[in-house]
Amino acid sequence: MRDEKNKHFLDTPIEYLKGVGPKRAELLRAELDIGCFGDLLMFYPFRYIDRSRFYTIREVQNDMPYVQIRGRISDVCLHGKYRTTRMTATLSDHTGKMELVWFRGFKWLKDQFKPGVEYIVFGKPVFFGNRYNIAHPEVEAVSQEVISQSAGLQPVYNSTEKLKSKGLDSRGIAKLLRTLFPRAKGHIHETLPAHILEPLKLLPREETMLHVHFPADAMMMKKARARLKFEELFYLQLNLLRHRLLRIEKTSGHIFPAIGDLFNGFYHDRLSFELTAAQKRVLKEIRNDTLSGKQMNRLLQGDVGSGKTVVAVMSMLMAIDNGFQASLMAPTEILAFQHFESVSNMLNGLGISVGLLTGSTRPAERRKMLEDLEEGHLHILIGTHALIEDVVQFNRLGMVVIDEQHRFGVAQRARLWSKSTVPPHVLVMTATPIPRTLAMTLYGDLDVSVIDELPPGRKPIKTFHQFDRHRLKVFGFMRKQIKEGRQIYVVYPLIQESEKLDLKDLTDGYESICREFPLPEYAVSIVHGKMKPADKDFEMQRFVKGQTQIMVATTVIEVGIDVPNASVMVIESAERFGLSQLHQLRGRVGRGADQSYCILMSKDDLSADARKRMEVMASTNDGFRIAETDLQLRGPGDIQGTQQSGILDLKIADLTQDERILKFAREQAKSLLGDDPGIEKQENKVIRKQLHTLYRDRLFWSRIS
């Protein structure tokens, strides 16, 4: 009965909380996804302000983040007209005076301040016009209730302009929570069992919720946040790991008993270079998976140019040696074609039939290819989303390789995975290194392989950051490289001019490059996503064959073009790109034996984040270090498309700061599953119930990654 009571109370629509009502409730749902009492309780502060101390005006310093002052307010005046109107007032205490100023929202304030009344003023002090002032301060008349509520650590909540216009700024949200807590007492049920709470000395959940919103002191705030972070990451890892267990136990996989003539012939006779130790290690891991009788579901991480394609080809040869077919799915036609070319060249003369299926494949060619595939005459099918169409039927699919997997929706990957009665082995590859914390969270149920070394002889790419004012110097460097026989990429972020963004337009850039590098001495290609496939291919082939020295392009060349002679990558408006995309673009050069260069062009006035990105790119070629910095700068939601997945809907844990807690939570989840794989013991009843509550509405797709 109590569980039903708890459920009923926490599911109460938010409009039934005093101070909300229908209009505010509609806004809370739309802006913050707060629809019921439980949602409000789990809308945590993102920081706290220490308001335990009052300052005098004489103590105010310019470097203080905020101050709290008791004093009287006088001389309230309006200045200016229409949009330039502002309101000022004078705050006085026994040590001096300072100015308060409002630039908006002051109409209702003008007559609120009463002479002789003492107020508590809170805000950020700024030294301006030879005196201190506070813009848009919080102001409340002194009372015992206000003093008690203003004391200690005050929660700060995210809000929006729409909510603020309805009085639901951070203080307004805190007020709603103060209204809710007395009613919520006795309704906040425990979500962790005693055998976890007690050894770890974690606070009970009801006490946790109180102290995360209204902490008694800094120690209680830290304890409450630690408990909630652990719990959030514990359940996330537990869900990932239990599905991994289920997959291993329930999902049979094809066994590849033989390492046959194709694999051995390719390895001993066809490879013109020695595999790196990392490539050999990964191939051994894949080999063990294909002998286990369980379906392989492995993530292969490797930096640009680390040799993932060779590993993928040799994995597909394992399947073909054992009488199975293989497929490789890529996110774009360009990349699919690049894979088709490289795989066909690698396997030429081995008697292996390789097909390419994309949206551009001609109908007659498509029909013949699909017949051969279904009859088993086609060994490897490479393609784009076209591979998941219902008409594509394999005879005996044993190995699926998915490149740049994060670009595919989970439902799309599922359709490819389900084209075999017995699930094929799955190898998903990414050239975008994933930080450890993100990999543990996104792919916690997968086996992860890392190629963490580049082939010998590769020279590190030298990266430089140049401002627009140095353009002539860059042009001179480009001429010198072309004179030495090299080729150059020039990449722009947009195809058409944008009025909102101060970016170099591709067309203008192309014309500018053509003026600086005129015919007949120079030839320039242009490629972008809006071109017809045939035109795009024509321009690319000119560059690949060395008929043009410069390729002006959008990020369409981020993946899929491998021109060893191209040794310079110039990225225009580099400040508009994320770190991982900059790293991917840089990886288009450095494919040959010559020294390669990446030049990041940017405007002079850069934000702190943009400057940091330029510095990181210029200082390292290490994709994993770049990925860690990207995670810190952007947060996990924007990386790898994780916001769409719903997996990283974290309310309080922070993957950039909580790696230690994440590792500990994962160990605790492993330990629990080791003791109770089905989570069936009575002592784990609370855990089973909470797992169902958290994940009942989510399809779990990771096993088909």
C-alpha positions in Angstrom: 0.0 0.0 0.0 2.8 2.4 0.9 4.4 2.0 -2.6 1.2 2.9 -4.3 0.8 5.9 -1.9 4.3 7.1 -2.8 3.8 6.6 -6.5 0.5 8.5 -6.4 2.0 11.4 -4.5 5.2 11.8 -6.5 3.2 11.5 -9.8 0.9 14.4 -8.7 0.7 16.9 -11.6 2.8 20.0 -10.8 -0.1 22.4 -11.2 -1.5 21.1 -7.9 1.4 22.5 -6.0 0.6 25.8 -4.3 2.1 28.7 -6.3 2.1 26.9 -9.6 -1.3 26.7 -11.3 -2.1 25.8 -15.0 -0.1 28.5 -16.8 3.1 28.1 -14.7 2.7 24.3 -15.0 2.6 24.5 -18.8 5.8 26.5 -18.8 7.6 24.2 -16.3 6.7 21.2 -18.6 7.8 22.9 -21.8 11.0 24.6 -20.4 12.3 22.2 -17.8 10.4 19.0 -18.4 9.0 19.2 -14.8 5.5 17.7 -14.9 4.9 16.3 -11.5 6.1 16.5 -7.9 8.7 13.9 -8.4 10.2 15.8 -11.3 10.5 18.9 -9.2 12.3 17.0 -6.4 14.8 15.7 -8.9 15.5 19.1 -10.4 18.8 19.6 -8.6 20.7 22.8 -8.0 23.7 23.2 -10.3 25.6 25.3 -7.7 25.3 26.9 -4.3 26.0 30.4 -3.0 27.3 30.8 0.6 25.1 33.5 2.2 26.2 32.9 5.7 28.0 36.2 5.9 26.9 39.8 5.6 29.5 42.4 4.3 29.6 46.1 5.0 29.9 48.5 2.0 33.4 49.4 3.1 34.5 45.7 2.8 33.4 45.3 -0.8 36.1 44.4 -3.3 35.9 44.2 -7.1 37.1 40.6 -7.3 34.2 39.3 -5.1 31.8 37.0 -6.9 28.9 38.3 -4.9 28.2 40.1 -1.6 25.3 40.3 0.8 24.7 43.6 2.6 22.2 44.9 5.1 21.2 48.6 4.5 18.7 51.2 3.6 17.6 52.2 0.1 17.0 55.8 -1.0 17.2 58.1 -4.0 15.3 55.9 -6.4 15.5 57.5 -9.9 14.7 56.8 -13.5 17.2 57.9 -16.2 17.0 58.1 -19.9 14.1 57.5 -22.3 12.3 54.5 -23.9 14.7 51.6 -24.5 17.7 53.3 -22.7 15.8 53.9 -19.5 17.4 52.6 -16.4 16.7 52.8 -12.7 19.2 53.6 -9.9 19.0 53.7 -6.1 21.5 54.3 -3.3 22.2 51.6 -0.7 23.6 52.9 2.6 24.9 51.3 5.7 27.0 52.7 8.6 30.2 52.4 6.6 29.3 54.1 3.3 27.2 54.1 0.1 27.0 52.3 -3.2 24.7 52.3 -6.2 22.1 49.8 -7.3 21.1 49.7 -10.9 18.4 48.0 -13.0 18.2 48.1 -16.8 14.9 46.1 -17.1 12.0 44.9 -15.1 12.0 47.9 -12.7 8.6 49.3 -13.3 7.0 47.3 -10.4 10.1 48.0 -8.3 10.0 51.8 -8.4 7.5 52.2 -5.6 8.5 49.1 -3.6 11.3 50.6 -1.5 10.2 52.3 1.7 12.2 54.9 3.6 13.4 53.7 7.0 13.1 50.0 6.1 16.2 47.8 6.2 16.8 45.5 3.3 19.1 42.6 2.5 20.8 43.2 -0.9 22.6 40.4 -2.7 24.5 40.5 -6.0 27.8 40.9 -7.9 29.7 44.1 -7.1 31.4 46.0 -10.0 33.6 49.1 -9.7 32.4 51.6 -12.4 32.3 55.4 -12.5 34.6 55.7 -9.5 32.2 53.8 -7.2 30.9 50.3 -6.6 27.5 49.3 -7.9 25.4 46.1 -8.2 23.3 45.5 -11.3 20.0 43.7 -10.8 20.5 42.8 -7.2 18.2 40.5 -5.2 16.4 42.7 -2.6 14.2 41.7 0.3 13.0 43.5 3.4 14.7 42.3 6.6 12.6 39.8 8.6 13.3 36.8 10.7 12.0 34.5 8.0 14.1 36.1 5.3 17.2 36.0 7.5 16.7 32.3 8.2 16.1 31.5 4.6 19.0 33.6 3.4 21.5 32.0 5.8 24.0 29.3 4.8 24.2 27.7 1.4 21.6 28.8 -1.1 20.7 26.6 -4.1 21.0 28.0 -7.6 18.7 26.4 -10.2 18.8 26.6 -14.0 15.9 28.7 -15.4 14.9 30.3 -18.7 13.8 33.7 -19.8 10.2 32.6 -20.2 10.2 31.1 -16.7 11.9 34.2 -15.2 9.1 36.4 -16.7 6.6 34.4 -14.7 8.6 34.7 -11.4 10.2 31.3 -11.7 13.9 32.3 -11.6 16.2 30.3 -9.3 14.6 31.8 -6.2 11.1 31.1 -7.5 12.0 27.4 -8.1 13.5 27.3 -4.6 10.3 28.7 -3.2 8.3 25.9 -4.9 10.6 23.3 -3.4 10.2 24.9 0.1 6.4 24.5 -0.4 6.7 20.9 -1.6 9.0 19.5 1.1 6.6 19.5 4.1 4.1 17.7 2.0 6.7 15.2 0.6 7.8 14.0 4.0 7.1 10.3 4.3 6.5 9.9 0.5 10.2 9.8 -0.6 10.9 6.1 -0.6 14.4 4.5 -0.5 16.0 3.4 -3.8 19.1 1.6 -2.5 19.1 -1.4 -0.1 20.7 -1.4 3.3 23.5 -3.7 2.2 24.7 -0.9 -0.1 23.8 2.2 2.0 25.4 1.1 5.3 28.9 -0.1 4.2 29.2 3.0 2.0 27.8 5.3 4.7 25.4 6.9 2.3 22.6 9.2 3.5 19.0 7.9 3.5 17.2 9.1 0.4 14.7 11.4 2.1 17.5 13.1 4.0 19.5 13.3 0.8 16.8 15.1 -1.1 16.4 17.7 1.7 20.2 18.4 1.9 20.8 18.5 -1.8 18.2 21.3 -2.1 18.6 23.0 1.3 21.8 21.8 2.9 22.4 22.4 6.6 26.1 23.0 5.8 28.8 22.3 3.1 29.5 18.8 4.5 25.8 17.7 4.3 25.6 19.2 0.8 28.6 17.1 -0.3 27.3 14.0 1.3 23.9 14.4 -0.4 25.4 15.1 -3.9 27.8 12.1 -3.5 24.9 9.8 -2.7 22.8 11.0 -5.7 25.8 10.8 -8.1 26.7 7.3 -7.0 23.1 6.2 -7.3 22.6 7.6 -10.7 25.8 6.1 -12.1 25.2 2.8 -10.2 21.9 2.2 -11.9 23.2 3.3 -15.3 26.1 0.8 -15.1 23.9 -1.9 -13.6 21.5 -1.7 -16.5 24.3 -1.8 -19.0 26.1 -4.7 -17.4 23.0 -6.8 -16.9 22.1 -6.5 -20.6 25.7 -7.5 -21.4 25.2 -10.6 -19.2 21.9 -11.4 -20.9 23.5 -11.0 -24.3 26.4 -13.3 -23.4 24.1 -15.9 -21.9 21.2 -15.8 -24.3 22.6 -14.8 -27.7 24.4 -17.5 -29.5 26.8 -16.6 -32.2 28.4 -18.3 -35.2 31.6 -20.2 -34.5 34.5 -19.6 -36.9 36.7 -22.7 -36.2 39.1 -22.2 -39.1 41.7 -19.6 -39.9 41.9 -20.5 -43.5 43.7 -19.9 -46.8 42.1 -16.5 -47.4 43.1 -15.0 -44.0 46.6 -16.6 -44.1 47.2 -15.8 -47.7 46.3 -12.1 -47.1 48.3 -11.9 -44.0 51.5 -13.5 -45.3 51.5 -12.6 -49.0 49.4 -9.4 -49.4 50.2 -7.1 -46.6 53.1 -4.8 -47.6 53.7 -3.7 -44.0 54.0 -5.3 -40.6 50.8 -5.0 -38.4 51.3 -3.0 -35.3 51.2 -4.7 -31.9 47.9 -3.0 -31.2 46.4 -4.3 -34.5 47.6 -7.9 -33.7 46.1 -7.6 -30.2 42.7 -6.5 -31.5 42.7 -9.3 -34.1 43.4 -11.8 -31.3 40.5 -10.4 -29.3 38.2 -10.7 -32.3 39.4 -14.3 -33.0 38.6 -15.3 -29.4 35.1 -13.8 -29.7 34.4 -15.8 -32.9 35.4 -19.1 -31.2 33.3 -18.5 -28.1 29.9 -19.6 -29.5 28.5 -16.2 -28.3 27.8 -13.2 -30.5 30.6 -10.8 -30.7 29.6 -7.2 -30.0 32.8 -5.2 -30.0 33.7 -1.5 -30.3 36.9 -0.8 -32.1 38.4 2.6 -31.3 41.3 3.9 -33.2 42.7 7.3 -34.1 42.6 8.6 -37.7 45.1 6.5 -39.7 45.7 3.9 -37.1 44.7 1.0 -39.4 41.2 0.0 -38.4 40.2 -0.8 -42.0 42.9 -3.6 -42.2 41.6 -5.1 -39.0 38.0 -4.9 -40.4 39.1 -6.6 -43.6 40.9 -9.4 -41.8 37.8 -9.9 -39.5 35.6 -10.3 -42.6 38.1 -12.8 -44.0 37.7 -14.9 -40.9 33.9 -15.1 -41.7 34.5 -15.9 -45.4 37.1 -18.6 -44.6 34.3 -20.3 -42.6 31.6 -20.1 -45.3 29.9 -16.9 -44.2 29.3 -13.5 -45.8 30.2 -10.1 -44.4 29.0 -6.6 -44.8 30.4 -3.2 -44.1 28.0 -0.2 -43.6 29.2 3.4 -43.8 27.3 6.6 -43.2 28.0 8.3 -46.5 28.3 7.3 -50.2 31.8 8.9 -50.2 33.0 6.8 -47.3 31.2 3.6 -48.7 32.9 4.1 -52.0 36.3 4.7 -50.3 35.9 1.4 -48.4 34.8 -0.4 -51.6 37.9 0.8 -53.4 40.3 0.0 -50.6 38.8 -3.4 -49.8 38.7 -4.4 -53.5 42.3 -3.4 -54.0 43.4 -5.3 -50.8 41.6 -8.5 -51.9 42.2 -8.3 -55.6 43.2 -11.7 -57.0 41.9 -13.7 -54.0 38.7 -14.7 -55.7 36.5 -12.8 -53.3 33.5 -11.0 -54.7 32.9 -7.5 -53.3 29.8 -5.4 -54.0 28.9 -1.7 -53.4 25.3 -0.8 -52.7 24.2 2.8 -52.3 21.3 5.0 -53.2 23.1 5.7 -56.5 23.4 2.1 -57.6 21.7 1.6 -61.0 18.6 -0.7 -60.9 20.0 -3.4 -63.2 23.2 -3.6 -61.2 21.2 -3.6 -58.0 19.0 -6.5 -59.1 22.0 -8.6 -60.1 23.9 -7.8 -56.9 20.9 -8.7 -54.7 20.5 -12.1 -56.5 24.2 -12.9 -56.0 23.9 -11.9 -52.4 20.9 -14.1 -51.7 22.5 -17.1 -53.5 25.8 -16.7 -51.6 27.9 -15.7 -54.7 28.7 -12.2 -53.2 31.1 -12.5 -50.3 31.3 -8.9 -49.0 28.6 -6.2 -49.5 29.7 -2.6 -48.7 27.2 0.2 -48.6 25.3 2.9 -46.9 21.8 2.9 -45.4 20.7 1.0 -48.5 22.0 -2.2 -46.8 19.1 -2.1 -44.3 16.4 -2.1 -47.0 14.1 -5.2 -46.8 15.0 -6.4 -50.3 18.6 -6.9 -49.2 18.8 -10.5 -48.1 22.0 -12.4 -47.3 22.5 -16.1 -47.8 24.6 -16.5 -44.6 25.6 -13.3 -42.9 28.3 -13.9 -40.3 30.1 -10.6 -39.8 28.9 -7.0 -39.8 31.2 -4.0 -39.6 29.7 -0.6 -39.0 32.0 2.4 -39.5 31.5 5.7 -37.7 28.6 3.9 -35.9 27.4 7.0 -34.0 26.1 8.5 -37.3 23.4 5.8 -37.6 20.2 5.7 -35.6 19.8 2.6 -33.4 16.8 1.4 -35.3 18.8 1.5 -38.5 21.6 -0.6 -37.0 19.0 -3.0 -35.6 17.6 -3.7 -39.1 21.0 -4.7 -40.4 21.7 -6.8 -37.3 18.4 -8.8 -37.8 19.2 -9.9 -41.3 20.4 -13.3 -40.0 18.5 -15.9 -38.0 21.6 -16.4 -35.8 22.9 -12.9 -35.0 26.1 -12.1 -36.9 29.2 -10.9 -35.1 29.2 -7.1 -34.9 32.3 -4.9 -35.0 31.5 -1.2 -34.7 34.3 1.2 -35.5 34.9 4.9 -34.7 37.8 7.1 -35.6 36.6 9.6 -33.0 38.4 8.5 -29.8 35.9 8.4 -26.9 37.0 9.5 -23.4 37.1 6.7 -20.8 34.1 7.9 -18.8 32.0 8.3 -21.9 33.0 4.9 -23.3 32.1 3.3 -19.9 28.7 5.0 -19.9 27.7 4.7 -23.6 29.3 1.4 -24.3 29.5 -0.2 -20.9 28.0 -3.4 -22.1 30.3 -3.8 -25.1 33.7 -5.3 -25.3 36.1 -2.4 -26.2 39.2 -2.7 -28.3 41.6 0.2 -28.8 44.3 0.6 -31.5 46.5 3.0 -29.6 49.5 3.3 -31.9 50.0 4.5 -35.4 51.9 2.5 -38.1 55.7 3.0 -38.0 57.1 5.8 -40.3 54.1 8.1 -39.9 55.3 11.7 -39.2 53.2 13.6 -36.7 51.1 16.4 -38.4 52.3 19.9 -37.5 49.4 22.1 -36.6 49.4 25.9 -36.5 46.8 28.5 -35.6 46.8 31.6 -37.8 44.5 34.6 -37.6 42.8 36.1 -40.7 45.3 38.9 -40.8 48.1 36.4 -41.6 46.3 35.1 -44.7 49.0 36.3 -47.2 51.6 34.4 -45.2 49.5 31.3 -45.4 49.0 31.7 -49.2 52.8 31.9 -49.5 53.2 28.7 -47.6 50.6 27.0 -49.8 52.5 28.1 -53.0 55.7 26.7 -51.6 54.1 23.3 -50.9 52.5 23.1 -54.3 55.9 23.9 -55.9 57.3 20.9 -54.0 54.6 18.8 -55.6 52.1 18.6 -52.7 48.3 19.0 -52.7 46.2 21.0 -50.4 42.7 20.9 -48.8 40.9 24.1 -47.9 37.8 23.4 -45.8 34.9 25.8 -45.1 32.1 25.3 -42.6 29.2 26.5 -44.8 28.0 26.3 -48.4 26.1 29.6 -48.5 26.6 32.8 -46.8 24.9 33.2 -43.4 23.9 36.6 -42.2 23.9 35.4 -38.6 27.3 33.9 -38.5 30.5 35.7 -39.5 31.8 32.8 -41.6 33.7 32.5 -44.8 31.4 31.4 -47.5 32.5 28.4 -49.6 31.7 30.1 -53.0 33.5 33.3 -52.1 36.4 31.2 -50.7 36.6 29.3 -54.0 36.7 32.5 -56.0 39.3 33.9 -53.7 41.5 30.8 -54.0 41.1 30.9 -57.8 42.3 34.5 -57.9 45.3 33.8 -55.7 46.1 30.5 -57.6 45.2 31.2 -61.2 45.2 29.0 -64.2 47.2 27.6 -66.0 49.8 27.4 -63.2 47.3 26.1 -60.7 44.1 24.0 -60.9 41.4 24.1 -58.1 38.6 21.5 -57.4 35.4 22.3 -55.4 33.3 19.8 -53.5 30.3 20.2 -51.3 27.3 18.2 -50.1 24.7 19.8 -52.5 26.5 18.7 -55.6 25.2 15.8 -57.7 27.1 12.6 -56.9 28.5 12.4 -60.4 29.8 16.0 -60.3 31.2 15.4 -56.8 33.0 12.2 -57.9 34.4 13.9 -61.0 35.9 16.7 -58.9 37.3 14.3 -56.3 38.8 12.1 -58.9 40.6 15.1 -60.5 42.2 15.7 -57.1 43.0 12.1 -56.4 44.7 11.8 -59.8 46.7 15.0 -59.1 45.1 17.0 -61.9 44.2 19.7 -59.4 46.5 21.0 -56.6 43.9 22.5 -54.3 40.5 21.1 -53.2 38.1 23.7 -51.7 35.4 21.8 -49.8 33.0 21.7 -46.9 33.2 19.0 -44.2 32.1 16.5 -46.8 35.8 15.5 -47.0 35.9 14.9 -43.2 35.8 11.2 -44.0 36.3 9.2 -47.1 39.2 10.7 -49.0 42.6 9.2 -48.8 45.2 11.1 -50.9 48.7 10.4 -49.7 50.1 13.3 -51.7 47.8 15.9 -49.9 50.0 17.3 -47.2 48.3 20.5 -46.1 44.9 21.0 -44.5 43.7 24.6 -44.2 40.6 24.9 -42.1 38.7 28.2 -42.5 36.7 29.6 -39.5 38.2 26.9 -37.4 36.6 28.4 -34.3 33.2 27.2 -35.6 34.2 23.5 -35.5 34.2 21.2 -32.5 37.5 19.6 -31.4 36.6 16.1 -32.7 35.6 17.5 -36.1 38.9 19.5 -36.3 40.8 16.3 -35.4 38.9 14.3 -38.1 39.6 16.9 -40.8 43.3 17.0 -39.8 43.4 13.3 -40.3 42.8 13.7 -44.1 46.5 14.6 -44.4 49.5 12.8 -43.0 48.7 9.7 -45.1 52.0 9.7 -47.0 55.7 9.8 -46.1 56.1 13.6 -46.4 55.7 16.0 -43.5 52.1 17.2 -43.3 50.6 20.4 -41.9 47.2 21.6 -40.6 46.6 25.3 -40.5 43.6 26.6 -38.4 42.4 29.9 -39.7 40.2 32.0 -37.4 39.0 35.5 -36.8 41.0 37.7 -34.4 38.4 37.9 -31.6 38.0 34.5 -30.1 36.0 33.3 -27.1 37.9 31.5 -24.3 36.5 28.1 -25.4 37.5 28.7 -29.1 41.0 29.8 -28.0 41.3 26.7 -25.9 40.3 24.5 -28.9 43.0 26.1 -31.1 45.6 25.7 -28.4 44.8 22.0 -27.9 44.8 21.2 -31.6 48.2 23.0 -32.0 49.7 21.2 -29.1 48.8 17.5 -29.6 47.9 14.9 -32.2 46.6 12.5 -29.4 43.0 11.9 -30.2 42.2 10.7 -26.7 43.6 13.8 -25.1 41.5 15.9 -27.6 38.4 13.8 -26.8 38.9 14.4 -23.0 39.2 18.2 -23.6 36.1 18.1 -25.9 34.1 16.4 -23.2 35.2 19.1 -20.7 34.3 21.9 -23.0 31.1 20.7 -24.5 29.7 18.2 -22.0 28.7 14.6 -22.9 25.3 15.5 -24.4 26.8 17.1 -27.6 29.4 14.4 -28.2 28.7 11.3 -30.3 25.0 12.2 -30.5 24.4 11.0 -27.0 21.7 13.5 -26.3 19.5 11.7 -28.8 20.2 8.3 -27.2 18.7 9.1 -23.8 21.4 7.1 -22.2 23.1 10.2 -20.9 20.1 11.9 -19.3 22.2 12.5 -16.2 20.5 14.8 -13.6 23.4 15.3 -11.2 26.5 13.3 -12.2 29.1 14.9 -14.4 31.3 12.7 -16.5 34.0 15.4 -16.7 34.4 15.4 -12.9 33.0 12.2 -11.6 35.2 9.5 -13.1 36.2 8.2 -9.7 32.5 7.8 -8.7 31.7 6.2 -12.0 34.4 3.6 -11.7 33.4 2.8 -8.1 29.7 2.6 -9.1 30.6 0.2 -12.0 32.6 -2.0 -9.6 29.6 -2.1 -7.2 27.3 -3.0 -10.0 29.6 -5.8 -11.2 29.9 -7.2 -7.6 26.1 -7.2 -7.2 25.6 -9.0 -10.5 28.3 -11.5 -9.7 26.4 -12.4 -6.5 22.9 -12.1 -8.0 22.9 -12.2 -11.8 19.1 -12.1 -12.2 18.7 -9.5 -9.4 16.2 -11.9 -7.8 17.3 -12.0 -4.1 14.9 -10.5 -1.6 17.7 -8.2 -0.4 17.8 -6.7 -3.9 14.1 -6.2 -4.3 14.5 -2.4 -4.0 17.1 -2.4 -6.8 14.9 -4.5 -9.1 12.0 -2.2 -8.6 14.1 1.0 -9.2 15.6 -0.5 -12.4 12.1 -1.1 -13.7 11.1 2.4 -12.8 14.1 4.0 -14.5 14.2 1.9 -17.7 10.6 0.6 -18.3 10.0 3.2 -21.0 13.3 2.8 -22.8 14.1 0.3 -25.5 17.6 -1.1 -24.9 19.5 -1.0 -28.1 23.1 -1.4 -27.1 23.2 -5.1 -27.9 22.6 -4.2 -31.6 25.2 -1.4 -31.7 
